[in-house]
Amino acid sequence: MWLGLDFSGNDKMWSPGCGRSNVWLAAIDDDKVLSLRRVQELPGHEHPFPRLARFLKETDFVACGVDAPFALPAAHMPRGHGALLKAVAGLPRGDRLFAKGAALVDWARDRAALTSAKPMRDTERHWRGQGLNVRSTLWNGPRGGAAFTAACLTLLHAAGRPCYPWSKATQGVMLETFPMAQLRTWGLPHVGYDGARGAAARKAIVSGLAERVRLPGAVRAQMLTSADALDAIACALSARAWSRGHGLSYGRPQPHRMRREGWIAVGA
């Protein structure tokens, strides 16, 4: 089984009673989608954020693709990915489940001066060069990625699963994925598929993904309604392709740099 997680750095989207949450979790097997649900629908009674961490810790899966950053630009990384996860999970958060983006930026700035307002990792620069709208992990302004990153790193620490490319594990692996890059690679619409205006684009994407995995009627209806639900399926398909050795080779990464700041996994 493979999982796909469409993520959010907005703590309100994780609230137990949030009926419009954009955090979706998909599960697929070799042939079909097994489930597609909001994080609030996972079994259990604790808050959805630790509930998801427990689900990831206890569930048997091959790989889980997550649409969120797993690391920071190299200059701001400590020695070892585990040290980053521990540090970010320990940032001051008040009564929140993960730190605000500003706290992450302050911590990163203490390690090294920001070279720009929106510093990028090598993998992000590649996709930015392809014309995709990539968020900077250390930008805390409009459409920033800092809160997104702080939430994801805190979840990874709580789940305790091996993460690519820092681990060579082949089972229970967490992967950073990017639905926009995945859809573009597969020749499907990859922008403008959210909201009412994106209905036609979502329909085209669903038709394309249906050639790669069987979509039960209820799942198809959810994907046609929600771009976030659709993205969760794309993340799961990226994870399945990667685990089968069908990852896209791109960007000519330097191995030491890749091990330092991570790499977005995209299926070929």
C-alpha positions as CSV (number, residue, x, y, z in Angstrom):
1,M,0.0,0.0,0.0
2,W,1.1,3.6,-0.7
3,L,-0.1,6.8,0.9
4,G,-0.4,10.3,-0.3
5,L,-0.9,13.3,1.9
6,D,-2.0,16.8,0.8
7,F,-0.7,19.1,3.5
8,S,-1.4,22.5,5.2
9,G,0.5,24.8,7.5
10,N,-2.7,26.5,8.6
11,D,-3.5,25.1,12.1
12,K,-7.2,25.8,11.6
13,M,-7.3,23.2,8.8
14,W,-6.2,20.6,11.4
15,S,-9.0,21.4,13.9
16,P,-11.2,18.5,14.9
17,G,-14.4,20.1,13.6
18,C,-13.1,21.6,10.4
19,G,-15.4,20.4,7.6
20,R,-13.5,22.3,5.0
21,S,-10.1,21.0,5.8
22,N,-7.6,20.8,2.9
23,V,-5.6,18.0,4.6
24,W,-6.4,14.8,2.7
25,L,-4.9,11.3,3.0
26,A,-5.1,8.8,0.1
27,A,-4.3,5.1,0.2
28,I,-3.7,3.1,-3.0
29,D,-2.6,-0.4,-3.9
30,D,-1.3,-1.9,-7.2
31,D,-4.6,-1.4,-8.9
32,K,-7.0,1.0,-7.2
33,V,-7.6,3.7,-4.6
34,L,-8.4,2.1,-1.3
35,S,-9.5,5.2,0.6
36,L,-9.5,9.0,0.3
37,R,-10.5,11.0,3.4
38,R,-9.8,14.2,5.3
39,V,-7.4,13.9,8.2
40,Q,-10.4,14.4,10.6
41,E,-11.8,11.1,9.4
42,L,-8.9,9.0,10.6
43,P,-9.8,6.5,13.3
44,G,-9.1,7.7,16.9
45,H,-10.2,10.4,19.3
46,E,-7.1,12.6,19.8
47,H,-6.5,15.8,17.8
48,P,-6.2,15.1,14.1
49,F,-2.5,16.1,14.0
50,P,-1.2,13.6,16.5
51,R,-3.8,11.1,15.2
52,L,-2.2,11.3,11.8
53,A,1.3,10.9,13.3
54,R,0.1,7.8,15.2
55,F,-1.5,6.5,12.0
56,L,1.8,6.9,10.1
57,K,3.8,5.3,12.9
58,E,1.5,2.2,13.2
59,T,0.4,1.6,9.6
60,D,2.1,-0.8,7.3
61,F,2.9,1.0,4.0
62,V,5.6,1.0,1.4
63,A,6.0,4.8,1.0
64,C,4.0,8.0,1.7
65,G,4.2,11.0,-0.5
66,V,3.7,14.3,1.3
67,D,3.1,17.6,-0.5
68,A,5.3,19.7,1.9
69,P,9.0,20.4,2.3
70,F,11.2,18.0,4.3
71,A,14.2,20.3,4.8
72,L,15.7,23.8,4.5
73,P,18.3,25.3,2.1
74,A,21.8,23.8,2.9
75,A,23.2,26.9,4.7
76,H,20.5,26.6,7.4
77,M,20.6,22.8,7.9
78,P,22.1,21.3,11.0
79,R,24.3,18.1,10.7
80,G,21.8,15.4,10.1
81,H,18.1,15.4,9.1
82,G,17.1,14.0,12.5
83,A,18.7,17.0,14.2
84,L,16.5,19.3,12.1
85,L,13.3,17.4,12.9
86,K,14.1,17.5,16.6
87,A,15.0,21.2,16.6
88,V,11.9,22.3,14.7
89,A,9.6,20.0,16.8
90,G,11.1,21.7,19.9
91,L,10.5,25.3,18.8
92,P,8.2,27.4,21.0
93,R,4.6,26.9,19.9
94,G,2.4,28.0,22.8
95,D,-0.9,26.1,22.7
96,R,-0.4,25.2,19.0
97,L,0.5,21.7,17.7
98,F,3.4,23.1,15.7
99,A,5.4,26.3,15.6
100,K,4.5,29.3,13.5
101,G,6.5,30.1,10.4
102,A,8.1,33.1,12.0
103,A,9.7,30.9,14.7
104,L,11.2,28.6,12.0
105,V,12.6,31.7,10.1
106,D,14.1,33.1,13.3
107,W,15.7,29.7,14.1
108,A,17.1,29.4,10.5
109,R,18.4,33.0,10.6
110,D,20.3,32.2,13.8
111,R,22.2,29.5,11.9
112,A,23.0,31.6,8.8
113,A,22.0,35.0,7.3
114,L,19.2,34.7,4.7
115,T,20.7,35.3,1.3
116,S,17.3,36.4,-0.1
117,A,13.8,36.9,1.1
118,K,12.8,33.6,-0.5
119,P,15.8,31.2,-0.4
120,M,15.4,28.0,-2.4
121,R,16.8,24.6,-2.3
122,D,18.3,23.0,-5.4
123,T,15.3,20.9,-6.0
124,E,13.0,23.9,-5.7
125,R,15.2,26.0,-8.0
126,H,14.8,23.3,-10.7
127,W,11.1,23.4,-10.6
128,R,11.0,27.2,-10.4
129,G,13.1,27.1,-13.6
130,Q,10.4,25.0,-15.2
131,G,7.9,27.8,-14.5
132,L,6.2,26.2,-11.5
133,N,5.2,28.3,-8.5
134,V,7.4,26.8,-5.8
135,R,7.1,28.1,-2.2
136,S,10.3,29.0,-0.3
137,T,10.6,27.1,3.0
138,L,11.8,30.3,4.7
139,W,9.3,32.8,3.3
140,N,6.8,33.8,5.9
141,G,4.8,36.3,3.8
142,P,1.8,35.9,1.5
143,R,1.7,32.3,0.1
144,G,4.8,31.6,2.3
145,G,6.1,28.1,2.9
146,A,7.6,28.6,6.4
147,A,4.5,27.6,8.4
148,F,4.0,24.7,5.9
149,T,7.5,23.5,6.5
150,A,7.4,23.9,10.3
151,A,4.2,21.8,10.4
152,C,5.6,19.1,8.2
153,L,8.9,18.7,10.0
154,T,7.0,18.5,13.3
155,L,4.8,15.7,11.9
156,L,7.8,13.8,10.5
157,H,9.5,14.0,14.0
158,A,6.3,12.6,15.6
159,A,5.8,9.8,13.1
160,G,9.4,8.6,13.4
161,R,9.5,7.1,9.9
162,P,12.6,7.0,7.7
163,C,12.8,9.9,5.2
164,Y,14.1,9.9,1.7
165,P,17.0,10.7,0.7
166,W,18.5,10.5,4.2
167,S,17.5,6.9,4.7
168,K,18.1,3.9,2.4
169,A,14.9,2.1,3.8
170,T,12.5,0.7,1.2
171,Q,9.5,0.2,3.5
172,G,7.6,2.8,5.5
173,V,9.4,5.6,3.8
174,M,8.3,9.2,3.8
175,L,8.8,11.2,0.6
176,E,8.6,14.8,-0.3
177,T,6.3,15.1,-3.4
178,F,4.9,17.9,-5.5
179,P,1.6,17.4,-7.3
180,M,2.1,20.3,-9.6
181,A,5.4,18.8,-10.9
182,Q,3.9,15.3,-11.1
183,L,0.9,16.4,-13.2
184,R,3.1,18.5,-15.5
185,T,5.5,15.5,-15.9
186,W,2.6,13.3,-16.9
187,G,1.2,15.9,-19.4
188,L,-1.9,16.8,-17.4
189,P,-3.2,20.2,-16.4
190,H,-1.1,21.4,-13.5
191,V,-2.3,24.9,-12.8
192,G,-5.7,26.5,-12.4
193,Y,-7.5,23.3,-11.2
194,D,-8.8,24.7,-7.9
195,G,-12.3,26.1,-7.2
196,A,-15.3,26.4,-9.5
197,R,-13.2,27.8,-12.4
198,G,-10.9,24.7,-12.2
199,A,-13.7,22.1,-12.7
200,A,-12.9,21.4,-16.3
201,A,-9.2,21.0,-15.5
202,R,-10.0,18.7,-12.6
203,K,-12.1,16.5,-14.9
204,A,-9.1,16.2,-17.3
205,I,-6.7,15.4,-14.5
206,V,-9.1,12.7,-13.1
207,S,-9.4,11.1,-16.5
208,G,-5.6,11.1,-16.8
209,L,-5.0,9.6,-13.4
210,A,-7.7,7.0,-14.0
211,E,-5.3,5.5,-16.5
212,R,-2.8,4.8,-13.7
213,V,-5.1,3.7,-10.9
214,R,-8.7,2.6,-10.6
215,L,-10.9,5.3,-9.1
216,P,-14.1,4.1,-7.4
217,G,-17.1,6.3,-8.0
218,A,-17.0,8.0,-4.6
219,V,-13.3,8.7,-4.9
220,R,-13.8,10.1,-8.4
221,A,-16.6,12.4,-7.1
222,Q,-14.3,13.7,-4.3
223,M,-11.5,14.4,-6.8
224,L,-13.8,16.3,-9.1
225,T,-15.0,18.4,-6.2
226,S,-11.7,19.1,-4.4
227,A,-8.3,19.9,-5.9
228,D,-6.8,19.0,-2.5
229,A,-8.3,15.5,-2.6
230,L,-7.0,15.1,-6.1
231,D,-3.5,16.2,-4.9
232,A,-3.5,13.5,-2.3
233,I,-4.0,10.9,-5.0
234,A,-1.2,12.4,-7.1
235,C,1.1,12.2,-4.0
236,A,0.3,8.5,-3.6
237,L,1.0,7.8,-7.2
238,S,4.3,9.6,-7.0
239,A,5.3,7.5,-4.0
240,R,4.3,4.3,-5.9
241,A,6.3,5.2,-8.9
242,W,9.3,6.1,-6.8
243,S,9.2,2.8,-4.8
244,R,9.0,0.8,-8.1
245,G,12.2,2.5,-9.4
246,H,10.3,4.8,-11.8
247,G,11.4,8.1,-10.2
248,L,12.1,10.9,-12.6
249,S,15.8,11.7,-12.9
250,Y,16.1,15.5,-13.1
251,G,18.3,18.4,-12.1
252,R,21.6,16.5,-11.9
253,P,21.7,16.8,-8.1
254,Q,25.1,16.8,-6.3
255,P,24.9,13.8,-4.0
256,H,26.2,15.6,-0.9
257,R,23.9,18.5,-1.5
258,M,20.9,16.2,-2.0
259,R,21.7,14.5,1.3
260,R,21.9,17.8,2.9
261,E,18.7,19.5,1.9
262,G,16.6,16.8,0.4
263,W,15.0,16.2,-3.0
264,I,11.4,16.2,-4.3
265,A,10.4,12.8,-5.6
266,V,8.5,12.8,-8.9
267,G,7.4,9.7,-10.9
268,A,8.6,9.4,-14.5
